[in-house]
Amino acid sequence: MPEIEIRPAIAADIPSLLAIDHTYTSDFAWQMDVQVEEGLMQVNFREIRLPRSVRVEYPRQVRTLSEGWTERHGLLVALHQGEVVGYISLMLNIAPLTAWVTDLAVVRRLRRQGIGSALVLAGQEWGANHACRRIVLELQLKNHPAIQMAKKLGFDFCGYNDLYYPNHDIALFFARPLR
């Protein structure tokens, strides 16, 4: 992993955060199946291999970061050799005693080198320092790289929300206790 420093964001960081390519490529997705019978509703997710790699757009408008970054309860940035190379956005009060990760991005050239994991670990520490008992990651069901990272870090699937994002994608939620 490259040597990085993680610190709270400052206003001067915002242009660098906006410049990060938030898209990602995936070879897998989670497919949702809903079965409804009298007195029973069952929702199943299964991981499927896509016929080809797909480029997935970020589910939110990145410009909202510049418009509302001060409204986020926590915004931490990762720096490598003085350059902003990633960030994690955290919210409180979405669920009781929970640090909620709404955004996580790393510059493309440094992905899969542990920076995202380091940001999540810093987010966990941030949550613990804000009296949270758990942390939740919200992820698109096509975001296989982030889902794999969440599992590697000990997060468990804990739910979903249909039409969650502004682009109407389904959000998957992964959580782990703090402390």
N, C-alpha and C positions, 0 to 999 in steps of 0.2 A: 504494500500500500504506500502511495506517496505520502510524504510527511505533510500533514495539514494542521491548520489551526482552526478551531471553531469558536465563533464569538457572536454576540447579538448583532443584528444588522443595523446599519446607520443609513441615513438618507443617501449618502454618496454611493452606497452599494446598489441601489435600485436599478440604475441603467445596466449594470453588469448582470443582475438577475434576469432582467427582461431580455437580454441578449442570449441567454442560454437556450439552446434548442430543446424544447420540451417534448418533442416527438420521440417515439421509440419504435423499435422493430421487435416483432414477436413471431414465433413459430407455433405458439400454442395459445389457446383461449379456454376459458371455462364456459361450457354450454349449460344453459338453464333449461330444465324440463319441468313443466307444471302438469300434474295430474289431478283432476278433480273428479271425485266420485261422491255419491250421497254420503254425507257425514264425514268426509275425509278430503283433505287437500294435502298433497305432497309436492314438495319442491326439491329437486335434486340438481346438483351441479356435478359436472364431470369434465375433467380436463381432456381436451381434444387437440390433436395435431392438425394444424391448418395445412391446406394443400400447398401453400407457398408462404414465404415470409411476408408479413404485412407491415406497412408503416402505419402507426397509429397516432392520430392527432391527440394533443392534450385536451381533456374534456372541458376546460375552462378557457376563457379569454385571458391570455397572459397579461394583457394591459391592466386587468383588475388589480394586479399586484401593485402597480404604481399608484393606482387610485385609492387603495385601501390598506396599504401595508401597515399604517399606524393603528388600524383597527384590529389587527391580529394580536393575540395575547403574547405570542412568542414568534420570533423570526430569527433563526440562527443561520449564519453563513459559514461555509467552509472556504478557507483560503489555502492556496498552494503557491509557494514562492511569491506571496503578496498579491496574487490574483484570485478574485472570487470565482470559485469553481463549482459551487453548489449551495443549496439552501433547503431548509425545512421550515414549514409554517405550521404553527400549533395554535389551537383554540381551546379555551376552557368553556364550560357551561353548555356544551352541546349535549353532554351526558354527565350526571353527577360524578364528581371526584375523578374525572377522566381528562387526560391530555389527548386531544384529537388532532391527528396529523392530517391536514387538508392538502398540503402540497409538499412534494419532495422532488428535487431536480438536481442533476449533476451534468456538467458539460460532457458532451458526447465522447471526446477523446480520452476522458478519465473514468468512464463508466466501467463497472465490473472490477474495480480496483479497491473496493472497500470504503469509498467516500460516503456513499449512501448509507451503508451500515453505521459508519461513524456518526453521521448526522442523526440517525435514528437513536443510537445510544446516547448522544447528547440530548436529544429530545426526551428520552426516558429520564435522564438526570434533571432536566428542566421541569418535567412533570412532577417528579418526586419533590423537588424544591418548592412546588406550588401546591403541596398537599394532595396530589392526585394518587389514587390507588391503582389506576391502570392507564394504559395508553392504547389508543386505537388508530390503526392505519386505514384509510379509505383508498381503495384501489379499483381501477377499471378491470372488468373481467378479462380483457385482452392483455393486461399488463403482467404477463408471465414472469419477466425478470424481477419485478417488484414482489410478486407473490412468492417466488422462490426465496428471495431475500428475507421476506417476513417469516417464512417457515424456518429458515436457517437461524434466525434470531429468536426463535421460540414463540412466535406469535401463532395463535390458533384462529381458525375461521370462526366468526361469531355472528354472522348475519349478512344481509344484503338489503338493498333498497332499489326497487325498480324505478327507472326514469329519474334517477337521483341527480345527475349532472345536467347542466344547461343544454348539452347536446343529446340528452335523453338516454345516455348510457346507464347501465346498471352499475351500482357501486357494490363492491364486496368489502366487508369489514373484517379485519384481523386484529386481535387484541392480545395483550399479555399483562399480567399483574406487575406492579412496581413494588419494590422492596421485598 
